[in-house]
Amino acid sequence: MSLVQSFVEEFQLSIKSRDTEEKLDLYFYRPFGFLIAKVANFFNMTPTMLSVFGLISGVVGGFCFLDPNNKINLIIGILLFILAGVFDSSDGQLARISGKSTPLGLILDGICDNIVFITIYLCAAYSFVDIYGPLIYLLAVLGGISHSFQSAILDFYHREYLYFGCGKCKDETYWNPGVDEAKKNILKAKTTKEKLFHRLRLSWIAQQNLLSGRSVSERLQMRSTLLSNKKDESVKFQTKYRLLNRPMLPFWRLLGPNFHTFSIIAFILCGRFDLYLLCIDLIFLNFVIVILRPIQRRRDEKLIKATLVKTTLIKATN
């Protein structure tokens, strides 16, 4: 195998699933993230270190948006904001190529993303205080809350696809726990750090459970079929899951970091971050959720019905 082939294969292994990736990720964020991950792996760095680099880059970039009239700072801020996205990609890729992926790392990655966007929102809103007064921060908070819910529901369906559609179920890395299960994880945590991380994740899980049309009992039923001892049943289930859910992923990805990032950049360059908060976070993307939920629910009902019928037949046979 040539060096180029080896490099390409390792790059493919660093990607969770092409179905859950956007074109921008595949042709920009992932390639640059992979190069950073390779260098970091050579120097024996951890995914957490890259998460922190991304956090620093995003926070510093956010402070550059305090004065939108300073064009140099604005360009620097945009570049640092995009660089934060590259680091956000590289930490997961490093985790996969080095085998250093941990549930705590996934939680920390999400926390860093939230801090970056909080900084961006507060700093970009600052220049509108003279126009709106303190109300601009209320708008920023409401936009940030909407953003959090939007990111949570996208993360939910991506993880569900990886777990049920791609069969990444050897451990609980991609399993979406219910609120009760998340609370038990807090009680089972052995260290203060683990308890803290699980407590922080609890609110994220609560958001996902609130917005998702799938109940915990339904997902447990689906997991039972996926983990069935009968391999044919498991493979058929994964195939049916992908068939019903792959067409939905591009629409759910409208709620993701790429659309948010480049919408923020576009509105900041136009000097109208206030309109971004109102039109994108509070109106358009919430409208997307309202439209997608019933469509997704109908597809889920088809899958769950088939799963229940199969399970019932298996039990009857036994």
Phi, psi and omega per residue, in radians:
M1 nan 2.270 -3.123
S2 -1.263 2.879 3.136
L3 -1.097 -0.670 -3.140
V4 -1.148 -0.776 3.125
Q5 -1.079 -0.727 3.122
S6 -1.096 -0.720 -3.139
F7 -1.117 -0.770 -3.127
V8 -1.132 -0.744 -3.138
E9 -1.124 -0.708 3.122
E10 -1.163 -0.628 3.075
F11 -1.088 -0.746 3.123
Q12 -1.074 -0.678 3.136
L13 -1.189 -0.395 -3.114
S14 -1.402 -0.121 -3.129
I15 -1.753 2.335 -3.119
K16 -1.073 -0.982 -3.129
S17 -2.886 2.347 3.135
R18 -1.119 -0.470 3.135
D19 -1.140 -0.509 -3.102
T20 -1.689 0.132 -3.119
E21 -1.831 2.477 2.995
E22 -1.492 2.810 3.106
K23 -1.017 -0.691 -3.139
L24 -1.095 -0.648 3.092
D25 -1.158 -0.838 -3.049
L26 -1.141 -0.577 -3.035
Y27 -1.877 -0.052 3.100
F28 -2.336 -1.223 -3.027
Y29 -1.070 -0.823 -3.090
R30 -1.158 -0.785 3.116
P31 -1.061 -0.812 3.126
F32 -1.196 -0.647 3.095
G33 -1.110 -0.643 -3.139
F34 -1.159 -0.710 3.105
L35 -1.070 -0.735 3.103
I36 -1.131 -0.718 -3.132
A37 -1.099 -0.686 3.133
K38 -1.132 -0.768 3.110
V39 -1.118 -0.761 -3.136
A40 -1.101 -0.675 3.134
N41 -1.156 -0.654 3.113
F42 -1.065 -0.675 -3.137
F43 -1.606 0.238 3.068
N44 1.029 0.634 3.090
M45 -1.443 2.821 -3.129
T46 -1.808 2.761 3.067
P47 -1.005 -0.585 3.126
T48 -1.066 -0.659 3.114
M49 -1.078 -0.732 3.131
L50 -1.194 -0.621 3.074
S51 -1.058 -0.713 -3.138
V52 -1.191 -0.694 3.084
F53 -1.057 -0.738 3.097
G54 -1.110 -0.694 3.103
L55 -1.061 -0.830 -3.131
I56 -1.093 -0.785 -3.138
S57 -1.049 -0.803 -3.115
G58 -1.178 -0.703 -3.126
V59 -1.183 -0.782 3.100
V60 -1.090 -0.705 3.093
G61 -1.070 -0.667 3.119
G62 -1.069 -0.741 -3.134
F63 -1.141 -0.418 3.088
C64 -1.211 -0.284 -3.127
F65 -1.550 0.039 -3.138
L66 -1.079 -0.604 -3.141
D67 -2.151 1.587 -3.087
P68 -1.155 -0.214 3.114
N69 -1.406 -0.287 3.086
N70 -1.506 1.673 -2.993
K71 -1.117 -0.610 3.141
I72 -1.127 -0.849 3.109
N73 -1.064 -0.635 -3.127
L74 -1.100 -0.793 3.125
I75 -1.132 -0.748 3.107
I76 -1.056 -0.767 3.134
G77 -1.057 -0.744 3.137
I78 -1.123 -0.767 3.130
L79 -1.104 -0.716 3.120
L80 -1.194 -0.630 3.086
F81 -1.082 -0.780 3.102
I82 -1.173 -0.692 3.111
L83 -1.075 -0.630 3.081
A84 -1.045 -0.659 3.093
G85 -1.162 -0.626 3.101
V86 -1.150 -0.771 3.096
F87 -1.125 -0.615 3.109
D88 -1.103 -0.561 3.055
S89 -1.326 -0.734 -3.015
S90 -1.174 -0.570 -3.102
D91 -1.134 -0.711 3.100
G92 -1.201 -0.661 3.124
Q93 -1.158 -0.684 3.074
L94 -1.103 -0.711 3.137
A95 -1.049 -0.684 -3.085
R96 -1.349 -0.692 -3.101
I97 -1.374 -0.377 -3.122
S98 -1.764 -0.172 -3.107
G99 1.266 0.413 -3.097
K100 -1.808 0.348 -3.132
S101 -1.255 2.343 3.100
T102 -2.413 2.664 3.063
P103 -0.992 -0.653 3.140
L104 -1.152 -0.609 3.111
G105 -1.122 -0.676 3.111
L106 -1.118 -0.705 3.137
I107 -1.164 -0.774 3.137
L108 -1.074 -0.676 3.118
D109 -1.037 -0.772 3.118
G110 -1.143 -0.670 3.122
I111 -1.108 -0.764 3.122
C112 -1.080 -0.733 3.106
D113 -1.035 -0.770 -3.118
N114 -1.104 -0.726 -3.132
I115 -1.116 -0.713 3.128
V116 -1.054 -0.866 -3.093
F117 -1.202 -0.600 3.070
I118 -1.058 -0.784 3.121
T119 -1.088 -0.781 3.131
I120 -1.029 -0.817 -3.088
Y121 -1.097 -0.829 -3.085
L122 -1.159 -0.740 -3.102
C123 -1.256 -0.701 -3.140
A124 -1.212 -0.481 3.136
A125 -1.362 -0.358 -3.026
Y126 -0.988 -0.693 -3.064
S127 -1.219 -0.154 -3.127
F128 -1.754 0.069 -3.130
V129 -1.076 -0.677 -3.134
D130 -1.128 -0.460 -3.108
I131 -1.545 -0.847 -3.023
Y132 -1.807 -0.277 -3.014
G133 1.289 -2.738 -3.120
P134 -1.077 -0.283 -3.120
L135 -1.071 -0.451 3.127
I136 -1.121 -0.583 3.115
Y137 -1.284 -0.542 3.028
L138 -1.114 -0.734 3.103
L139 -1.112 -0.697 3.127
A140 -1.134 -0.712 3.132
V141 -1.131 -0.791 3.127
L142 -1.116 -0.705 3.081
G143 -1.122 -0.703 3.124
G144 -1.143 -0.688 3.102
I145 -1.115 -0.776 3.091
S146 -1.050 -0.781 3.117
H147 -0.997 -0.756 -3.129
S148 -1.088 -0.798 3.119
F149 -1.120 -0.696 3.139
Q150 -1.114 -0.766 3.123
S151 -1.149 -0.649 -3.119
A152 -1.120 -0.763 -3.092
I153 -1.253 -0.599 3.048
L154 -1.123 -0.801 3.123
D155 -1.024 -0.686 3.133
F156 -1.031 -0.915 -3.063
Y157 -1.263 -0.514 3.023
H158 -1.133 -0.820 -3.129
R159 -1.148 -0.678 3.096
E160 -1.074 -0.724 -3.130
Y161 -1.134 -0.759 3.135
L162 -1.127 -0.681 -3.093
Y163 -1.306 -0.927 -3.045
F164 -1.536 -0.638 -3.070
G165 -1.519 -0.591 -3.109
C166 -1.809 -0.081 3.096
G167 1.227 0.470 3.101
K168 -1.472 1.221 -3.009
C169 -2.196 0.335 3.127
K170 -1.187 -0.493 3.035
D171 -2.373 -2.982 -3.056
E172 -1.665 0.252 -3.076
T173 -0.963 -0.758 -3.067
Y174 -1.848 0.142 3.095
W175 -1.367 2.288 3.094
N176 -1.590 1.826 -3.123
P177 -1.306 2.728 3.001
G178 -1.386 3.049 -3.116
V179 -1.086 -0.747 -3.129
D180 -1.106 -0.722 3.107
E181 -1.139 -0.673 3.121
A182 -1.116 -0.670 3.109
K183 -1.151 -0.650 3.093
K184 -1.142 -0.622 3.114
N185 -1.103 -0.592 3.086
I186 -1.120 -0.760 -3.123
L187 -1.191 -0.558 -3.112
K188 -1.452 -0.230 -3.110
A189 -1.030 2.377 -3.043
K190 -1.590 -0.387 -3.107
T191 -2.162 2.816 3.108
T192 -1.081 -0.673 -3.140
K193 -1.105 -0.744 3.120
E194 -1.110 -0.741 3.120
K195 -1.058 -0.738 -3.136
L196 -1.094 -0.824 -3.124
F197 -1.084 -0.743 -3.128
H198 -1.194 -0.583 3.086
R199 -1.166 -0.710 3.120
L200 -1.150 -0.624 -3.140
R201 -1.270 -0.415 -3.084
L202 -1.009 -0.752 -3.139
S203 -1.139 -0.626 3.100
W204 -1.106 -0.782 3.131
I205 -1.145 -0.671 3.112
A206 -1.082 -0.699 3.090
Q207 -1.090 -0.768 -3.124
Q208 -1.117 -0.768 -3.135
N209 -1.141 -0.557 3.136
L210 -1.224 -0.722 -3.051
L211 -1.525 -0.474 -3.106
S212 -1.283 2.523 3.068
G213 -1.531 -0.003 -3.126
R214 -1.658 2.203 3.091
S215 -1.407 2.839 3.120
V216 -1.087 -0.715 -3.114
S217 -1.118 -0.647 3.111
E218 -1.157 -0.728 -3.122
R219 -1.231 -0.553 3.059
L220 -1.162 -0.659 3.077
Q221 -1.108 -0.749 3.117
M222 -1.113 -0.715 3.134
R223 -1.127 -0.657 3.121
S224 -1.048 -0.710 3.118
T225 -1.215 -0.741 -3.132
L226 -1.066 -0.726 -3.077
L227 -1.594 0.266 -3.139
S228 -1.022 2.534 3.101
N229 -1.170 -0.341 3.114
K230 -1.493 1.864 -3.037
K231 -1.043 -0.659 -3.124
D232 -1.052 -0.719 3.139
E233 -1.122 -0.715 -3.140
S234 -1.119 -0.788 -3.133
V235 -1.135 -0.746 3.117
K236 -1.085 -0.694 3.140
F237 -1.119 -0.812 3.129
Q238 -1.044 -0.742 -3.135
T239 -1.097 -0.782 3.134
K240 -1.158 -0.663 3.119
Y241 -1.076 -0.825 3.139
R242 -1.090 -0.727 -3.119
L243 -1.043 -0.729 -3.087
L244 -1.441 -0.489 -2.984
N245 -1.854 -0.381 3.132
R246 -1.024 -0.730 -3.141
P247 -1.125 -0.359 -3.113
M248 -1.442 -0.425 -3.015
L249 -1.047 -0.754 3.128
P250 -1.043 -0.565 3.138
F251 -1.315 -0.706 3.074
W252 -1.117 -0.534 -3.103
R253 -1.201 -0.212 3.005
L254 -1.041 -0.426 -3.113
L255 -1.491 -0.021 -2.981
G256 -1.496 -3.137 -3.048
P257 -1.123 -0.569 -3.114
N258 -1.144 -0.821 3.131
F259 -1.126 -0.735 3.096
H260 -1.073 -0.848 -3.066
T261 -1.019 -0.895 -3.041
F262 -1.375 -0.380 2.980
S263 -1.214 -0.760 3.097
I264 -1.030 -0.838 -3.124
I265 -1.051 -0.786 -3.118
A266 -1.081 -0.765 -3.107
F267 -1.268 -0.600 3.091
I268 -1.148 -0.727 3.112
L269 -1.104 -0.526 3.099
C270 -1.489 -0.049 -3.135
G271 1.248 0.447 -3.106
R272 -2.308 0.961 3.086
F273 -1.088 -0.480 3.100
D274 -1.062 -0.682 3.118
L275 -1.239 -0.550 3.062
Y276 -1.042 -0.854 -3.115
L277 -1.014 -0.783 -3.080
L278 -1.315 -0.890 -2.982
C279 -1.395 -0.662 -3.066
I280 -1.596 -1.056 -3.059
D281 -1.180 -0.812 -2.989
L282 -1.548 -0.506 -3.070
I283 -1.893 -1.151 -2.971
F284 -1.073 -0.943 -3.034
L285 -1.237 -0.535 3.039
N286 -1.221 -0.587 3.062
F287 -1.134 -0.659 3.081
V288 -1.024 -0.765 3.118
I289 -1.085 -0.778 3.139
V290 -1.035 -0.684 -3.140
I291 -1.278 -0.738 -3.013
L292 -1.334 -0.577 -3.045
R293 -0.976 -0.897 -3.139
P294 -1.154 -0.561 3.091
I295 -1.148 -0.800 3.117
Q296 -1.100 -0.686 -3.113
R297 -1.090 -0.716 3.131
R298 -1.109 -0.674 3.093
R299 -1.186 -0.679 3.109
D300 -1.103 -0.704 -3.133
E301 -1.097 -0.658 3.081
K302 -1.096 -0.779 -3.126
L303 -1.164 -0.824 -3.088
I304 -1.139 -0.684 3.117
K305 -1.068 -0.791 3.124
A306 -1.114 -0.684 -3.135
T307 -1.139 -0.787 -3.129
L308 -1.114 -0.715 -3.139
V309 -1.108 -0.789 -3.128
K310 -1.097 -0.758 -3.110
T311 -1.129 -0.695 3.139
T312 -1.110 -0.734 3.132
L313 -1.131 -0.682 3.135
I314 -1.124 -0.785 3.137
K315 -1.115 -0.695 -3.141
A316 -1.115 -0.674 3.140
T317 -1.161 -0.708 -3.138
N318 -1.219 nan nan
